[in-house]
Amino acid sequence: MVSPKTQKIFIIAIVLLLLVFFGYRAFTKEPEILVDESTVLSDTEIAGKDILILVEKLKAISIDQNLFSSPMFSNLRDFSQIIFPEAKGRTNPFATIGSDGSFSVTPTATTTGRR
């Protein structure tokens, strides 16, 4: 026969092993995600739905045509500036200077007259 002290140690060891086992399973188990197949939408369906919502919002916009005949609208001025075309640069801006033949830089010596 096994002594009561040995039985207590054996029972405590089994309980601890069960606690460790269930604790490990509880913390390492992947969460189950229940997905209804009828509610799964593809990316194109979601994007299409967004576009349709935006179109409905744009249809609801109305502009009062009297705005264009008001004095405030007719007093508006255009402050835009003309952008003049500029000369193009080198054909390859990363090439060494003088290798493409587009232009060359020649250093010039200048004298200031001071010594």
C-alpha positions as CSV (number, residue, x, y, z in Angstrom):
1,M,0.0,0.0,0.0
2,V,1.1,3.6,-0.8
3,S,1.4,6.0,2.0
4,P,-1.0,9.0,2.2
5,K,1.9,11.4,1.8
6,T,2.9,9.8,-1.5
7,Q,-0.7,9.9,-2.7
8,K,-1.0,13.6,-1.9
9,I,2.2,14.3,-3.9
10,F,1.0,12.2,-6.8
11,I,-2.4,13.9,-6.9
12,I,-0.8,17.4,-6.7
13,A,1.6,16.5,-9.5
14,I,-1.3,15.3,-11.7
15,V,-3.3,18.4,-11.0
16,L,-0.3,20.7,-11.7
17,L,0.4,18.8,-15.0
18,L,-3.3,19.2,-16.0
19,L,-3.2,22.9,-15.2
20,V,0.0,23.4,-17.2
21,F,-1.4,21.4,-20.2
22,F,-4.7,23.4,-20.3
23,G,-3.0,26.7,-19.7
24,Y,-0.6,26.0,-22.6
25,R,-3.5,25.1,-24.9
26,A,-5.5,28.1,-23.9
27,F,-2.7,30.6,-24.6
28,T,-1.3,29.0,-27.8
29,K,-4.6,28.1,-29.5
30,E,-5.4,30.0,-32.7
31,P,-8.7,31.9,-32.3
32,E,-11.4,30.5,-34.5
33,I,-12.9,33.0,-36.9
34,L,-16.4,32.1,-38.0
35,V,-17.0,33.5,-41.5
36,D,-20.3,33.3,-43.3
37,E,-19.6,32.6,-46.9
38,S,-22.4,34.8,-48.1
39,T,-21.0,37.9,-46.4
40,V,-17.5,37.6,-47.8
41,L,-16.8,40.3,-50.4
42,S,-13.9,40.5,-52.7
43,D,-11.7,43.6,-53.0
44,T,-13.3,44.6,-56.3
45,E,-16.8,44.4,-54.8
46,I,-15.8,46.6,-51.9
47,A,-14.2,49.1,-54.2
48,G,-17.2,49.0,-56.5
49,K,-19.5,49.7,-53.5
50,D,-17.4,52.7,-52.5
51,I,-17.6,54.1,-56.0
52,L,-21.4,53.6,-56.1
53,I,-21.8,55.4,-52.8
54,L,-19.6,58.3,-54.1
55,V,-21.7,58.5,-57.3
56,E,-24.9,58.7,-55.3
57,K,-23.4,61.6,-53.2
58,L,-22.4,63.4,-56.4
59,K,-25.9,63.0,-57.9
60,A,-27.3,64.7,-54.8
61,I,-25.3,67.9,-55.4
62,S,-27.1,70.7,-57.1
63,I,-25.7,74.1,-58.2
64,D,-27.9,77.2,-58.3
65,Q,-27.5,78.6,-61.8
66,N,-28.1,82.1,-60.6
67,L,-24.6,82.0,-59.1
68,F,-23.1,82.6,-62.5
69,S,-25.1,85.7,-63.2
70,S,-24.4,87.3,-59.8
71,P,-22.1,90.4,-59.6
72,M,-19.7,88.6,-57.2
73,F,-19.0,85.9,-59.8
74,S,-18.7,88.4,-62.6
75,N,-16.2,90.5,-60.6
76,L,-13.8,87.6,-60.2
77,R,-10.4,88.1,-61.8
78,D,-7.9,85.6,-63.2
79,F,-4.5,86.1,-61.6
80,S,-2.8,83.2,-63.4
81,Q,0.6,83.8,-65.0
82,I,1.9,82.6,-68.3
83,I,4.6,80.0,-68.0
84,F,7.1,80.5,-70.8
85,P,9.0,77.4,-72.1
86,E,12.6,77.1,-71.1
87,A,15.5,75.6,-72.9
88,K,16.1,71.9,-72.3
89,G,19.1,70.8,-70.3
90,R,21.6,68.0,-71.1
91,T,20.5,64.8,-72.7
92,N,22.0,62.9,-69.7
93,P,22.2,65.1,-66.6
94,F,24.2,62.4,-64.8
95,A,27.0,62.1,-67.4
96,T,30.3,63.8,-66.7
97,I,30.5,67.4,-67.9
98,G,31.8,67.6,-71.5
99,S,31.2,63.9,-72.3
100,D,28.0,64.4,-74.2
101,G,29.1,67.4,-76.3
102,S,26.2,69.6,-75.4
103,F,28.3,72.2,-73.7
104,S,31.6,72.4,-72.1
105,V,32.8,74.4,-69.1
106,T,36.2,76.1,-69.5
107,P,37.6,77.8,-66.4
108,T,38.7,81.4,-66.9
109,A,41.3,83.1,-64.8
110,T,40.3,86.4,-63.3
111,T,42.6,89.0,-61.8
112,T,41.5,91.5,-59.3
113,G,44.6,93.7,-59.4
114,R,45.4,93.3,-55.8
115,R,48.5,91.8,-54.3
